[in-house]
Amino acid sequence: MIGIAILGCFAISMNTGGLTATQILNKAEQKLSSSTIIADVSIMIKRPKWTKTMELKTWSKGVDYAMAYVKGPEKDEGTVYLKAKNDVYNYLPKVKKTVKLPANLLSQNWMGTDMTTDDLVKLSKLTLDYEAKLSGSAQVSGRDCYVITLIPKPEADVLWGKLVLWIDKIDFIQLKTTFYDEDLDLVNTVIGGDIKNLGGKMLASKLTMIPAGKVGQSTVITYKTMKFDTPIDYSFFAKSNMPKVKP
């Protein structure tokens, strides 16, 4: 048994080129490392009997500030979401009103998607919140990947009880993630695809979120454009600016 264990560790070390799980995760996170990110995003909600598509413009600055403007469909156009540090707001253009979202609403599905409001606006750094462990290797979308298991650190304020990531060995693109609740039951699987150059970085431009146990149900997120490190003043992420935001 000891010999098998040593052989297994040796094989993993050889496959990673000497990189630790945390170093691999850091390289994946660096793909999106930027002072700001501006993106045009399409979200398709698929259900057994219907399909809906939304168009968004999003802005983010660091991990504390994010804004999302809904461009379509027409009935939702002009709706704005803002995350400013620990507060999340929603601007409703039809009534010209801005409301602060209570914490318990952040874990509920956002506008009929399989994403929660927390998924949409919370930008956490996995290397800060989770302990990373190399679990092996596997293929996703025809690419060899490291398999990394993440367990929350005791002090981390996170939703998930465990995450498993498949990270491409060449470009360090995160190609698959499985999300588990506090009881370690599978909740969602996200699969990345359609790798392309976005803002000068090779990234998975399409993410498909598949909720566990719900046949024929998914949410497909497609990044059409991304810009990195474009200067955005902090005043842009003010609650008072939400009615003024335009795509």
C-alpha positions as a LaTeX table, in Angstrom:
\begin{tabular}{lrrr}
\hline
Residue & $x$ (\AA) & $y$ (\AA) & $z$ (\AA) \\
\hline
Met1 & 0.00 & 0.00 & 0.00 \\
Ile2 & 2.83 & 2.38 & 0.84 \\
Gly3 & 4.50 & 1.66 & $-2.50$ \\
Ile4 & 1.26 & 2.35 & $-4.40$ \\
Ala5 & 0.81 & 5.64 & $-2.53$ \\
Ile6 & 4.34 & 6.78 & $-3.35$ \\
Leu7 & 3.89 & 5.81 & $-7.02$ \\
Gly8 & 0.62 & 7.74 & $-7.16$ \\
Cys9 & 2.22 & 10.87 & $-5.69$ \\
Phe10 & 5.14 & 10.57 & $-8.10$ \\
Ala11 & 2.81 & 10.29 & $-11.10$ \\
Ile12 & 0.86 & 13.36 & $-10.02$ \\
Ser13 & 4.06 & 15.34 & $-9.51$ \\
Met14 & 5.29 & 14.38 & $-12.97$ \\
Asn15 & 1.98 & 15.32 & $-14.61$ \\
Thr16 & 1.86 & 18.77 & $-13.01$ \\
Gly17 & 5.36 & 19.72 & $-14.01$ \\
Gly18 & 6.10 & 20.40 & $-10.35$ \\
Leu19 & 3.13 & 22.75 & $-9.88$ \\
Thr20 & 1.06 & 22.49 & $-6.72$ \\
Ala21 & $-2.75$ & 22.54 & $-6.76$ \\
Thr22 & $-2.70$ & 26.13 & $-5.45$ \\
Gln23 & $-0.26$ & 27.21 & $-8.16$ \\
Ile24 & $-2.46$ & 25.64 & $-10.86$ \\
Leu25 & $-5.51$ & 27.40 & $-9.41$ \\
Asn26 & $-3.59$ & 30.69 & $-9.30$ \\
Lys27 & $-2.71$ & 30.37 & $-12.98$ \\
Ala28 & $-6.39$ & 29.77 & $-13.82$ \\
Glu29 & $-7.44$ & 32.80 & $-11.78$ \\
Gln30 & $-4.78$ & 34.96 & $-13.42$ \\
Lys31 & $-6.61$ & 34.43 & $-16.73$ \\
Leu32 & $-9.26$ & 36.77 & $-15.35$ \\
Ser33 & $-6.91$ & 38.86 & $-13.24$ \\
Ser34 & $-7.63$ & 42.47 & $-14.12$ \\
Ser35 & $-8.27$ & 45.79 & $-12.42$ \\
Thr36 & $-11.56$ & 45.99 & $-14.35$ \\
Ile37 & $-13.59$ & 43.80 & $-16.72$ \\
Ile38 & $-16.26$ & 45.04 & $-19.15$ \\
Ala39 & $-18.26$ & 42.37 & $-20.98$ \\
Asp40 & $-21.18$ & 41.85 & $-23.34$ \\
Val41 & $-22.98$ & 38.70 & $-22.26$ \\
Ser42 & $-25.82$ & 36.59 & $-23.63$ \\
Ile43 & $-27.73$ & 34.27 & $-21.26$ \\
Met44 & $-30.00$ & 31.54 & $-22.65$ \\
Ile45 & $-32.38$ & 29.82 & $-20.24$ \\
Lys46 & $-33.40$ & 26.38 & $-21.47$ \\
Arg47 & $-36.39$ & 24.52 & $-20.05$ \\
Pro48 & $-38.20$ & 21.40 & $-21.33$ \\
Lys49 & $-41.04$ & 23.49 & $-22.84$ \\
Trp50 & $-39.52$ & 26.92 & $-23.47$ \\
Thr51 & $-36.35$ & 28.93 & $-24.07$ \\
Lys52 & $-35.54$ & 32.54 & $-23.19$ \\
Thr53 & $-32.53$ & 34.68 & $-24.09$ \\
Met54 & $-31.27$ & 37.77 & $-22.25$ \\
Glu55 & $-28.56$ & 40.25 & $-23.24$ \\
Leu56 & $-26.45$ & 42.02 & $-20.61$ \\
Lys57 & $-23.64$ & 44.52 & $-20.30$ \\
Thr58 & $-21.49$ & 44.02 & $-17.20$ \\
Trp59 & $-18.77$ & 46.02 & $-15.49$ \\
Ser60 & $-16.59$ & 44.94 & $-12.56$ \\
Lys61 & $-13.77$ & 46.53 & $-10.58$ \\
Gly62 & $-11.72$ & 44.32 & $-8.30$ \\
Val63 & $-13.74$ & 41.88 & $-6.19$ \\
Asp64 & $-15.95$ & 44.44 & $-4.44$ \\
Tyr65 & $-17.77$ & 46.22 & $-7.27$ \\
Ala66 & $-19.93$ & 44.90 & $-10.12$ \\
Met67 & $-22.74$ & 46.31 & $-12.28$ \\
Ala68 & $-25.05$ & 44.48 & $-14.73$ \\
Tyr69 & $-27.41$ & 46.22 & $-17.18$ \\
Val70 & $-30.14$ & 44.13 & $-18.85$ \\
Lys71 & $-30.36$ & 45.04 & $-22.58$ \\
Gly72 & $-33.04$ & 42.53 & $-23.49$ \\
Pro73 & $-35.67$ & 41.16 & $-23.73$ \\
Glu74 & $-37.60$ & 44.42 & $-24.12$ \\
Lys75 & $-39.76$ & 43.93 & $-21.03$ \\
Asp76 & $-36.65$ & 43.70 & $-18.82$ \\
Glu77 & $-34.57$ & 46.34 & $-20.62$ \\
Gly78 & $-32.99$ & 48.89 & $-18.32$ \\
Thr79 & $-33.02$ & 46.71 & $-15.19$ \\
Val80 & $-29.72$ & 47.19 & $-13.35$ \\
Tyr81 & $-27.99$ & 45.16 & $-10.65$ \\
Leu82 & $-25.21$ & 46.58 & $-8.49$ \\
Lys83 & $-22.84$ & 44.98 & $-6.00$ \\
Ala84 & $-20.96$ & 47.52 & $-3.88$ \\
Lys85 & $-18.85$ & 45.69 & $-1.31$ \\
Asn86 & $-21.39$ & 43.73 & 0.78 \\
Asp87 & $-24.52$ & 45.45 & $-0.54$ \\
Val88 & $-26.57$ & 44.46 & $-3.61$ \\
Tyr89 & $-29.14$ & 46.73 & $-5.26$ \\
Asn90 & $-31.70$ & 46.35 & $-8.06$ \\
Tyr91 & $-32.92$ & 49.30 & $-10.18$ \\
Leu92 & $-36.38$ & 48.85 & $-11.76$ \\
Pro93 & $-36.82$ & 51.30 & $-14.67$ \\
Lys94 & $-40.61$ & 50.91 & $-15.01$ \\
Val95 & $-41.18$ & 52.31 & $-11.52$ \\
Lys96 & $-37.89$ & 54.26 & $-11.43$ \\
Lys97 & $-37.04$ & 52.74 & $-8.09$ \\
Thr98 & $-33.86$ & 51.32 & $-6.57$ \\
Val99 & $-34.22$ & 48.63 & $-3.92$ \\
Lys100 & $-31.66$ & 46.92 & $-1.72$ \\
Leu101 & $-31.86$ & 43.13 & $-1.91$ \\
Pro102 & $-32.11$ & 41.34 & 1.43 \\
Ala103 & $-29.44$ & 38.75 & 2.08 \\
Asn104 & $-31.87$ & 35.80 & 1.87 \\
Leu105 & $-32.77$ & 36.69 & $-1.74$ \\
Leu106 & $-29.16$ & 36.36 & $-2.89$ \\
Ser107 & $-29.40$ & 32.56 & $-2.85$ \\
Gln108 & $-32.56$ & 32.45 & $-4.98$ \\
Asn109 & $-32.61$ & 32.04 & $-8.77$ \\
Trp110 & $-32.01$ & 35.25 & $-10.73$ \\
Met111 & $-34.61$ & 36.17 & $-13.39$ \\
Gly112 & $-35.54$ & 32.53 & $-14.06$ \\
Thr113 & $-31.96$ & 31.35 & $-14.69$ \\
Asp114 & $-30.13$ & 28.57 & $-12.85$ \\
Met115 & $-27.84$ & 31.24 & $-11.36$ \\
Thr116 & $-28.48$ & 32.94 & $-8.06$ \\
Thr117 & $-28.09$ & 36.68 & $-7.61$ \\
Asp118 & $-25.01$ & 35.81 & $-5.56$ \\
Asp119 & $-23.56$ & 33.91 & $-8.57$ \\
Leu120 & $-24.14$ & 36.93 & $-10.77$ \\
Val121 & $-22.50$ & 39.60 & $-8.64$ \\
Lys122 & $-20.26$ & 37.87 & $-6.08$ \\
Leu123 & $-16.67$ & 37.84 & $-7.23$ \\
Ser124 & $-14.70$ & 35.67 & $-4.82$ \\
Lys125 & $-11.07$ & 34.62 & $-5.10$ \\
Leu126 & $-10.97$ & 30.84 & $-4.77$ \\
Thr127 & $-7.38$ & 30.75 & $-3.52$ \\
Leu128 & $-8.41$ & 32.94 & $-0.57$ \\
Asp129 & $-11.58$ & 31.05 & 0.36 \\
Tyr130 & $-10.65$ & 27.41 & $-0.34$ \\
Glu131 & $-7.92$ & 24.85 & 0.32 \\
Ala132 & $-6.86$ & 23.27 & $-3.00$ \\
Lys133 & $-5.94$ & 19.61 & $-3.50$ \\
Leu134 & $-4.84$ & 17.89 & $-6.71$ \\
Ser135 & $-7.22$ & 14.97 & $-7.36$ \\
Gly136 & $-5.90$ & 13.64 & $-10.69$ \\
Ser137 & $-6.26$ & 14.21 & $-14.44$ \\
Ala138 & $-9.12$ & 13.95 & $-16.95$ \\
Gln139 & $-10.21$ & 15.21 & $-20.37$ \\
Val140 & $-12.83$ & 17.90 & $-20.98$ \\
Ser141 & $-13.74$ & 19.09 & $-24.48$ \\
Gly142 & $-10.78$ & 17.12 & $-25.86$ \\
Arg143 & $-8.26$ & 18.86 & $-23.60$ \\
Asp144 & $-6.16$ & 17.28 & $-20.84$ \\
Cys145 & $-7.02$ & 18.86 & $-17.50$ \\
Tyr146 & $-5.83$ & 18.92 & $-13.93$ \\
Val147 & $-8.61$ & 17.98 & $-11.51$ \\
Ile148 & $-8.55$ & 20.22 & $-8.42$ \\
Thr149 & $-10.78$ & 19.71 & $-5.35$ \\
Leu150 & $-11.54$ & 22.78 & $-3.22$ \\
Ile151 & $-12.68$ & 22.62 & 0.40 \\
Pro152 & $-13.72$ & 25.84 & 2.19 \\
Lys153 & $-11.32$ & 27.24 & 4.74 \\
Pro154 & $-12.84$ & 27.29 & 8.26 \\
Glu155 & $-13.14$ & 31.11 & 8.29 \\
Ala156 & $-14.45$ & 31.47 & 4.71 \\
Asp157 & $-17.95$ & 32.89 & 4.17 \\
Val158 & $-18.91$ & 30.82 & 1.11 \\
Leu159 & $-22.01$ & 29.06 & $-0.17$ \\
Trp160 & $-20.46$ & 25.77 & $-1.33$ \\
Gly161 & $-19.35$ & 22.80 & 0.74 \\
Lys162 & $-17.00$ & 21.62 & $-2.02$ \\
Leu163 & $-15.97$ & 22.53 & $-5.56$ \\
Val164 & $-14.20$ & 20.33 & $-8.12$ \\
Leu165 & $-12.43$ & 22.10 & $-11.02$ \\
Trp166 & $-11.07$ & 20.76 & $-14.31$ \\
Ile167 & $-8.29$ & 23.13 & $-15.48$ \\
Asp168 & $-6.67$ & 22.85 & $-18.92$ \\
Lys169 & $-2.99$ & 21.83 & $-18.65$ \\
Ile170 & $-1.77$ & 24.06 & $-21.50$ \\
Asp171 & $-3.69$ & 27.35 & $-21.25$ \\
Phe172 & $-4.96$ & 26.93 & $-17.65$ \\
Ile173 & $-8.56$ & 27.53 & $-18.74$ \\
Gln174 & $-11.22$ & 26.39 & $-16.27$ \\
Leu175 & $-13.25$ & 23.98 & $-18.41$ \\
Lys176 & $-15.55$ & 22.33 & $-15.87$ \\
Thr177 & $-16.70$ & 22.94 & $-12.30$ \\
Thr178 & $-19.00$ & 20.93 & $-10.06$ \\
Phe179 & $-20.66$ & 22.63 & $-7.07$ \\
Tyr180 & $-21.66$ & 20.76 & $-3.90$ \\
Asp181 & $-23.77$ & 21.96 & $-0.98$ \\
Glu182 & $-22.87$ & 21.72 & 2.71 \\
Asp183 & $-24.03$ & 18.07 & 2.74 \\
Leu184 & $-21.72$ & 17.44 & $-0.26$ \\
Asp185 & $-24.65$ & 16.73 & $-2.58$ \\
Leu186 & $-24.14$ & 17.83 & $-6.20$ \\
Val187 & $-26.04$ & 21.05 & $-7.00$ \\
Asn188 & $-24.70$ & 22.35 & $-10.33$ \\
Thr189 & $-22.23$ & 21.47 & $-13.07$ \\
Val190 & $-20.71$ & 24.16 & $-15.29$ \\
Ile191 & $-18.97$ & 23.15 & $-18.52$ \\
Gly192 & $-16.81$ & 25.57 & $-20.51$ \\
Gly193 & $-16.41$ & 25.53 & $-24.28$ \\
Asp194 & $-15.94$ & 27.56 & $-27.48$ \\
Ile195 & $-12.44$ & 28.70 & $-26.50$ \\
Lys196 & $-11.47$ & 31.97 & $-28.17$ \\
Asn197 & $-9.47$ & 35.14 & $-27.76$ \\
Leu198 & $-11.40$ & 37.57 & $-25.57$ \\
Gly199 & $-9.66$ & 40.84 & $-24.85$ \\
Gly200 & $-6.27$ & 39.31 & $-25.61$ \\
Lys201 & $-6.78$ & 36.20 & $-23.43$ \\
Met202 & $-7.67$ & 32.65 & $-24.45$ \\
Leu203 & $-10.84$ & 31.84 & $-22.49$ \\
Ala204 & $-13.91$ & 29.62 & $-22.59$ \\
Ser205 & $-16.46$ & 31.99 & $-24.14$ \\
Lys206 & $-19.42$ & 29.70 & $-23.42$ \\
Leu207 & $-20.41$ & 28.34 & $-19.99$ \\
Thr208 & $-23.26$ & 25.84 & $-19.65$ \\
Met209 & $-24.75$ & 25.51 & $-16.16$ \\
Ile210 & $-26.66$ & 22.24 & $-15.59$ \\
Pro211 & $-28.57$ & 21.83 & $-12.31$ \\
Ala212 & $-28.45$ & 18.35 & $-10.81$ \\
Gly213 & $-31.56$ & 16.20 & $-11.16$ \\
Lys214 & $-33.40$ & 18.56 & $-13.54$ \\
Val215 & $-33.66$ & 16.93 & $-16.96$ \\
Gly216 & $-33.78$ & 19.30 & $-19.94$ \\
Gln217 & $-32.88$ & 22.33 & $-17.82$ \\
Ser218 & $-29.79$ & 24.51 & $-18.25$ \\
Thr219 & $-28.47$ & 28.06 & $-18.48$ \\
Val220 & $-25.96$ & 28.92 & $-21.21$ \\
Ile221 & $-23.79$ & 32.00 & $-20.67$ \\
Thr222 & $-21.94$ & 33.32 & $-23.74$ \\
Tyr223 & $-19.33$ & 36.07 & $-23.50$ \\
Lys224 & $-19.41$ & 38.02 & $-26.76$ \\
Thr225 & $-16.78$ & 40.61 & $-25.88$ \\
Met226 & $-14.50$ & 41.26 & $-22.91$ \\
Lys227 & $-12.24$ & 44.22 & $-22.16$ \\
Phe228 & $-9.64$ & 44.15 & $-19.41$ \\
Asp229 & $-8.07$ & 46.99 & $-17.41$ \\
Thr230 & $-10.22$ & 49.79 & $-18.87$ \\
Pro231 & $-10.22$ & 52.60 & $-16.25$ \\
Ile232 & $-13.55$ & 52.84 & $-14.37$ \\
Asp233 & $-13.97$ & 55.37 & $-11.56$ \\
Tyr234 & $-15.43$ & 54.12 & $-8.28$ \\
Ser235 & $-18.22$ & 56.67 & $-8.66$ \\
Phe236 & $-19.61$ & 54.56 & $-11.52$ \\
Phe237 & $-20.59$ & 51.91 & $-8.94$ \\
Ala238 & $-22.60$ & 54.33 & $-6.80$ \\
Lys239 & $-26.26$ & 53.54 & $-6.05$ \\
Ser240 & $-27.19$ & 57.01 & $-7.37$ \\
Asn241 & $-25.63$ & 56.15 & $-10.75$ \\
Met242 & $-27.80$ & 53.10 & $-11.41$ \\
Pro243 & $-30.62$ & 54.99 & $-13.27$ \\
Lys244 & $-27.97$ & 56.64 & $-15.49$ \\
Val245 & $-26.17$ & 53.48 & $-16.61$ \\
Lys246 & $-26.35$ & 52.74 & $-20.34$ \\
Pro247 & $-24.90$ & 49.79 & $-22.29$ \\
\hline
\end{tabular}
